[in-house]
Amino acid sequence: MNVEEYRDYCISKKGVTESFPFNETTLVFKVMGKMFALCGLDNVPLRVNLKCDPERAIALREEHDGIIEGWHMSKKHWNTVYLDKISKDLTKELIDHSYNLVVSKLTKKVKAELEAL
């Protein structure tokens, strides 16, 4: 998956916005203002950071050499995913998981706003 495909898939999700909050080389995707994906555009090979629940994060890292422990500030349970080392289907599954994980933690009010979009 290349950066355009990755970007298109992320922004196809309901309520997702994109921005360059850190610098022009780090693209961030948020759902209803909550970050679920980062993409360093200056990285070769392309790698992205995605949220993941703790048990699944460990299992994925053990199963795929293209997935390692991620980092985002001091927050835990992110995976760094090397897009050239895993399939498009798995990449989409990981994006979906990260998006759904963030949505599941939104308040009822914000979830209702998301559903109304």
N, CA, C and O of each residue as an XYZ file, in Angstrom:
468
protein
N       0.859     -1.174      0.000
C       0.000      0.000      0.000
C       0.904      1.234      0.000
O       1.850      1.322      0.782
N       0.602      2.178     -0.879
C       1.378      3.411     -0.900
C       0.660      4.487     -0.085
O      -0.441      4.267      0.418
N       1.288      5.635      0.038
C       0.753      6.679      0.913
C      -0.605      7.194      0.424
O      -1.464      7.524      1.241
N      -0.808      7.266     -0.885
C      -2.094      7.738     -1.397
C      -3.215      6.762     -1.053
O      -4.303      7.174     -0.651
N      -2.948      5.476     -1.213
C      -3.950      4.460     -0.869
C      -4.238      4.477      0.633
O      -5.392      4.384      1.052
N      -3.197      4.595      1.424
C      -3.342      4.657      2.876
C      -4.175      5.869      3.273
O      -5.114      5.755      4.061
N      -3.830      7.023      2.728
C      -4.557      8.256      3.014
C      -6.014      8.139      2.596
O      -6.910      8.468      3.373
N      -6.257      7.678      1.386
C      -7.630      7.544      0.890
C      -8.458      6.617      1.769
O      -9.629      6.884      2.035
N      -7.843      5.526      2.218
C      -8.590      4.588      3.060
C      -8.916      5.217      4.418
O     -10.025      5.058      4.928
N      -7.960      5.921      4.994
C      -8.211      6.574      6.287
C      -9.306      7.612      6.184
O     -10.216      7.633      7.013
N      -9.240      8.476      5.183
C     -10.229      9.549      5.102
C     -11.581      9.059      4.597
O     -12.554      9.812      4.631
N     -11.664      7.829      4.133
C     -12.963      7.281      3.730
C     -13.827      6.925      4.941
O     -15.028      6.692      4.809
N     -13.214      6.886      6.101
C     -13.937      6.558      7.331
C     -14.779      7.749      7.782
O     -14.396      8.903      7.593
N     -15.908      7.455      8.368
C     -16.842      8.486      8.825
C     -16.201      9.363      9.902
O     -15.627      8.858     10.867
N     -16.307     10.695      9.724
C     -15.847     11.645     10.731
C     -14.353     11.886     10.772
O     -13.862     12.516     11.709
N     -13.612     11.401      9.776
C     -12.147     11.524      9.801
C     -11.691     12.822      9.147
O     -12.182     13.223      8.092
N     -10.734     13.461      9.813
C     -10.059     14.631      9.265
C      -8.565     14.345      9.231
O      -8.071     13.456      9.925
N      -7.865     15.103      8.426
C      -6.410     14.956      8.331
C      -5.763     16.308      8.540
O      -6.350     17.348      8.241
N      -4.536     16.282      9.060
C      -3.813     17.529      9.290
C      -2.320     17.264      9.378
O      -1.874     16.118      9.435
N      -1.562     18.348      9.388
C      -0.109     18.312      9.567
C       0.224     19.099     10.832
O       0.795     20.186     10.734
N      -0.115     18.586     12.021
C       0.056     19.389     13.234
C       1.495     19.541     13.710
O       1.805     20.503     14.413
N       2.372     18.628     13.349
C       3.743     18.672     13.858
C       4.667     19.377     12.867
O       5.415     20.283     13.235
N       4.605     18.956     11.632
C       5.376     19.552     10.543
C       4.780     19.022      9.247
O       3.834     18.235      9.276
N       5.315     19.438      8.132
C       4.723     19.036      6.851
C       5.087     17.622      6.430
O       4.735     17.200      5.329
N       5.779     16.891      7.276
C       6.139     15.517      6.926
C       5.413     14.485      7.775
O       5.641     13.287      7.609
N       4.544     14.920      8.681
C       3.801     13.982      9.517
C       2.310     14.232      9.355
O       1.773     15.218      9.859
N       1.655     13.333      8.650
C       0.232     13.426      8.396
C      -0.515     12.690      9.508
O      -0.213     11.536      9.811
N      -1.488     13.365     10.110
C      -2.237     12.800     11.233
C      -3.706     12.680     10.850
O      -4.289     13.586     10.255
N      -4.291     11.536     11.207
C      -5.709     11.300     10.969
C      -6.425     11.214     12.304
O      -5.985     10.526     13.225
N      -7.551     11.936     12.387
C      -8.343     11.955     13.616
C      -9.791     11.640     13.279
O     -10.296     12.005     12.217
N     -10.449     10.950     14.213
C     -11.888     10.760     14.126
C     -12.502     11.557     15.265
O     -12.227     11.305     16.438
N     -13.337     12.520     14.902
C     -13.984     13.396     15.878
C     -12.955     14.011     16.840
O     -13.196     14.133     18.041
N     -11.813     14.388     16.279
C     -10.780     15.065     17.045
C      -9.813     14.174     17.798
O      -8.886     14.677     18.434
N     -10.004     12.853     17.744
C      -9.132     11.914     18.457
C      -8.243     11.177     17.453
O      -8.738     10.574     16.501
N      -6.938     11.231     17.675
C      -5.976     10.646     16.766
C      -6.057      9.117     16.741
O      -6.101      8.465     17.784
N      -6.076      8.560     15.522
C      -6.032      7.104     15.391
C      -4.932      6.632     14.451
O      -4.638      5.437     14.405
N      -4.312      7.548     13.693
C      -3.257      7.136     12.770
C      -2.311      8.292     12.478
O      -2.718      9.451     12.388
N      -1.035      7.942     12.333
C       0.011      8.892     11.954
C       0.760      8.314     10.765
O       0.918      7.098     10.649
N       1.216      9.185      9.890
C       1.983      8.723      8.739
C       3.152      9.677      8.536
O       2.957     10.857      8.248
N       4.363      9.160      8.689
C       5.557      9.959      8.431
C       5.880      9.933      6.955
O       6.358      8.921      6.443
N       5.628     11.022      6.269
C       5.763     11.061      4.816
C       7.214     11.048      4.347
O       7.482     10.796      3.172
N       8.142     11.314      5.248
C       9.553     11.330      4.868
C      10.248      9.997      5.148
O      11.468      9.891      5.020
N       9.475      8.989      5.529
C      10.057      7.682      5.858
C      10.126      6.779      4.629
O       9.148      6.628      3.897
N      11.273      6.194      4.419
C      11.443      5.184      3.373
C      12.110      3.996      4.028
O      13.230      4.136      4.519
N      11.476      2.822      4.062
C      10.146      2.562      3.519
C       9.059      3.233      4.349
O       9.272      3.600      5.505
N       7.894      3.385      3.735
C       6.779      4.054      4.390
C       6.340      3.261      5.616
O       6.128      2.050      5.553
N       6.209      3.972      6.724
C       5.704      3.345      7.944
C       4.668      4.254      8.572
O       4.732      5.479      8.463
N       3.718      3.626      9.226
C       2.627      4.357      9.846
C       2.475      3.880     11.281
O       2.888      2.772     11.625
N       1.880      4.721     12.112
C       1.612      4.348     13.496
C       0.112      4.293     13.709
O      -0.624      5.210     13.342
N      -0.328      3.185     14.316
C      -1.745      2.945     14.537
C      -1.984      2.487     15.957
O      -1.186      1.731     16.512
N      -3.085      2.942     16.555
C      -3.457      2.484     17.892
C      -3.860      1.020     17.832
O      -4.305      0.524     16.798
N      -3.694      0.335     18.966
C      -4.048     -1.075     19.027
C      -4.295     -1.455     20.475
O      -3.650     -0.925     21.380
N      -5.243     -2.387     20.701
C      -5.427     -2.835     22.078
C      -4.204     -3.647     22.493
O      -3.559     -4.254     21.637
N      -3.867     -3.675     23.782
C      -2.593     -4.248     24.245
C      -2.342     -5.694     23.845
O      -1.257     -6.007     23.356
N      -3.309     -6.583     24.035
C      -3.081     -7.996     23.710
C      -2.895     -8.198     22.215
O      -2.031     -8.959     21.779
N      -3.710     -7.512     21.446
C      -3.606     -7.641     19.989
C      -2.290     -7.068     19.493
O      -1.688     -7.614     18.568
N      -1.839     -5.985     20.090
C      -0.566     -5.379     19.689
C       0.574     -6.376     19.855
O       1.411     -6.523     18.964
N       0.607     -7.049     20.981
C       1.662     -8.038     21.241
C       1.592     -9.178     20.235
O       2.611     -9.582     19.674
N       0.389     -9.695     20.008
C       0.223    -10.817     19.076
C       0.646    -10.426     17.659
O       1.307    -11.204     16.971
N       0.271     -9.244     17.230
C       0.637     -8.793     15.891
C       2.145     -8.654     15.739
O       2.707     -9.017     14.706
N       2.795     -8.131     16.763
C       4.251     -7.954     16.709
C       4.974     -9.293     16.660
O       6.014     -9.425     16.014
N       4.413    -10.286     17.349
C       5.027    -11.617     17.331
C       4.813    -12.314     15.988
O       5.650    -13.107     15.555
N       3.705    -12.020     15.342
C       3.332    -12.718     14.107
C       3.905    -12.086     12.848
O       4.149    -12.790     11.868
N       4.126    -10.778     12.850
C       4.546    -10.074     11.634
C       5.804     -9.261     11.895
O       5.833     -8.417     12.790
N       6.844     -9.520     11.108
C       8.075     -8.751     11.297
C       7.951     -7.329     10.759
O       8.829     -6.500     10.998
N       6.872     -7.041     10.037
C       6.636     -5.694      9.539
C       5.876     -4.820     10.518
O       5.490     -3.698     10.189
N       5.658     -5.341     11.742
C       4.959     -4.582     12.776
C       5.818     -4.587     14.028
O       6.187     -5.647     14.532
N       6.132     -3.413     14.524
C       6.938     -3.307     15.738
C       6.234     -2.381     16.731
O       5.227     -1.755     16.400
N       6.763     -2.302     17.932
C       6.169     -1.432     18.933
C       6.196     -0.001     18.438
O       7.222      0.492     17.969
N       5.067      0.650     18.549
C       4.951      2.020     18.075
C       5.203      3.012     19.189
O       5.318      2.661     20.364
N       5.283      4.235     18.784
C       5.527      5.301     19.754
C       4.743      6.526     19.320
O       4.778      6.933     18.159
N       4.042      7.096     20.270
C       3.441      8.398     20.043
C       3.421      9.133     21.365
O       2.607      8.843     22.241
N       4.317     10.078     21.498
C       4.509     10.814     22.735
C       4.664      9.798     23.867
O       5.518      8.918     23.764
N       3.888      9.881     24.923
C       4.061      8.912     26.016
C       2.954      7.867     26.038
O       2.828      7.110     27.001
N       2.159      7.823     24.986
C       1.029      6.900     24.950
C       1.491      5.503     24.558
O       2.371      5.346     23.712
N       0.896      4.495     25.175
C       1.260      3.113     24.890
C       0.281      2.494     23.906
O      -0.753      3.074     23.575
N       0.631      1.314     23.454
C      -0.231      0.476     22.618
C      -0.455      1.060     21.225
O      -1.574      1.097     20.715
N       0.628      1.505     20.638
C       0.637      1.874     19.232
C       1.540      0.881     18.521
O       2.521      0.412     19.097
N       1.222      0.561     17.291
C       2.074     -0.259     16.452
C       2.643      0.593     15.336
O       1.931      1.406     14.747
N       3.924      0.413     15.040
C       4.506      0.980     13.838
C       4.443     -0.106     12.782
O       4.942     -1.213     12.983
N       3.829      0.215     11.659
C       3.574     -0.760     10.605
C       4.349     -0.337      9.361
O       4.188      0.779      8.867
N       5.189     -1.239      8.863
C       5.933     -1.002      7.628
C       5.066     -1.503      6.481
O       4.868     -2.707      6.320
N       4.556     -0.579      5.696
C       3.553     -0.936      4.696
C       4.090     -1.811      3.569
O       3.313     -2.477      2.886
N       5.391     -1.821      3.365
C       5.933     -2.677      2.312
C       6.114     -4.121      2.779
O       6.468     -4.989      1.982
N       5.875     -4.382      4.058
C       6.107     -5.729      4.599
C       4.835     -6.487      4.930
O       4.893     -7.666      5.277
N       3.686     -5.830      4.828
C       2.427     -6.522      5.105
C       1.454     -6.264      3.955
O       1.636     -5.331      3.172
N       0.432     -7.094      3.866
C      -0.523     -7.006      2.767
C      -1.451     -5.799      2.908
O      -1.603     -5.239      3.994
N      -2.060     -5.415      1.804
C      -3.043     -4.325      1.832
C      -4.218     -4.697      2.723
O      -4.740     -3.858      3.457
N      -4.632     -5.955      2.655
C      -5.763     -6.388      3.480
C      -5.460     -6.253      4.962
O      -6.300     -5.778      5.726
N      -4.264     -6.666      5.376
C      -3.893     -6.535      6.783
C      -3.763     -5.061      7.161
O      -4.156     -4.671      8.261
N      -3.223     -4.246      6.274
C      -3.122     -2.817      6.552
C      -4.508     -2.225      6.785
O      -4.709     -1.472      7.737
N      -5.459     -2.561      5.924
C      -6.823     -2.054      6.088
C      -7.438     -2.563      7.390
O      -8.147     -1.825      8.074
N      -7.173     -3.803      7.726
C      -7.679     -4.359      8.986
C      -7.110     -3.593     10.188
O      -7.830     -3.317     11.148
N      -5.834     -3.257     10.132
C      -5.201     -2.519     11.223
C      -5.747     -1.095     11.329
O      -5.946     -0.585     12.432
N      -5.987     -0.458     10.187
C      -6.590      0.875     10.188
C      -7.987      0.799     10.794
O      -8.353      1.621     11.635
N      -8.765     -0.195     10.363
C     -10.128     -0.373     10.896
C     -10.093     -0.567     12.405
O     -10.892      0.024     13.132
N      -9.163     -1.401     12.875
C      -9.059     -1.669     14.309
C      -8.747     -0.377     15.078
O      -9.366     -0.093     16.103
N      -7.795      0.391     14.577
C      -7.410      1.633     15.241
C      -8.583      2.616     15.263
O      -8.874      3.223     16.293
N      -9.242      2.762     14.132
C     -10.403      3.650     14.036
C     -11.495      3.206     15.012
O     -12.016      4.021     15.773
N     -11.841      1.919     14.993
C     -12.903      1.407     15.866
C     -12.539      1.518     17.345
O     -13.408      1.760     18.183
N     -11.269      1.342     17.665
C     -10.810      1.474     19.044
C     -11.039      2.905     19.544
O     -11.509      3.110     20.663
N     -10.710      3.867     18.725
C     -10.921      5.266     19.106
C     -12.412      5.576     19.194
O     -12.851      6.227     20.142
N     -13.189      5.123     18.226
C     -14.633      5.375     18.242
C     -15.275      4.774     19.488
O     -16.173      5.376     20.078
N     -14.821      3.596     19.889
C     -15.410      2.930     21.063
C     -15.195      3.726     22.350
O     -15.925      3.543     23.324
N     -14.199      4.602     22.354
C     -13.892      5.375     23.560
C     -14.467      6.793     23.520
O     -14.253      7.577     24.445
N     -15.189      7.118     22.458
C     -15.814      8.435     22.379
C     -16.997      8.500     23.343
O     -17.603      7.478     23.665
N     -17.313      9.684     23.789
C     -18.483      9.852     24.659
C     -19.751      9.583     23.859
O     -19.732      9.610     22.629
N     -20.848      9.323     24.556
C     -22.121      9.068     23.882
C     -22.521     10.246     23.003
O     -23.027     10.062     21.896
N     -22.294     11.444     23.497
C     -22.644     12.650     22.744
C     -21.852     12.720     21.433
O     -22.418     12.992     20.374
N     -20.555     12.475     21.512
C     -19.712     12.551     20.315
C     -20.047     11.407     19.360
O     -20.045     11.599     18.144
N     -20.335     10.214     19.897
C     -20.750      9.095     19.036
C     -22.033      9.444     18.298
O     -22.176      9.113     17.121
N     -22.955     10.098     18.959
C     -24.196     10.503     18.305
C     -23.919     11.513     17.194
O     -24.544     11.452     16.136
N     -22.996     12.435     17.420
C     -22.606     13.391     16.392
C     -21.989     12.666     15.195
O     -22.262     13.010     14.045
N     -21.155     11.662     15.473
C     -20.530     10.878     14.417
C     -21.583     10.138     13.594
O     -21.520     10.126     12.365
N     -22.537      9.531     14.266
C     -23.602      8.800     13.573
C     -24.450      9.723     12.711
O     -24.998      9.297     11.694
N     -24.560     10.985     13.112
C     -25.381     11.945     12.370
C     -24.701     12.426     11.086
O     -25.352     13.022     10.228
N     -23.420     12.177     10.952
C     -22.696     12.632      9.750
C     -23.122     11.843      8.522
O     -22.619     12.089      7.426
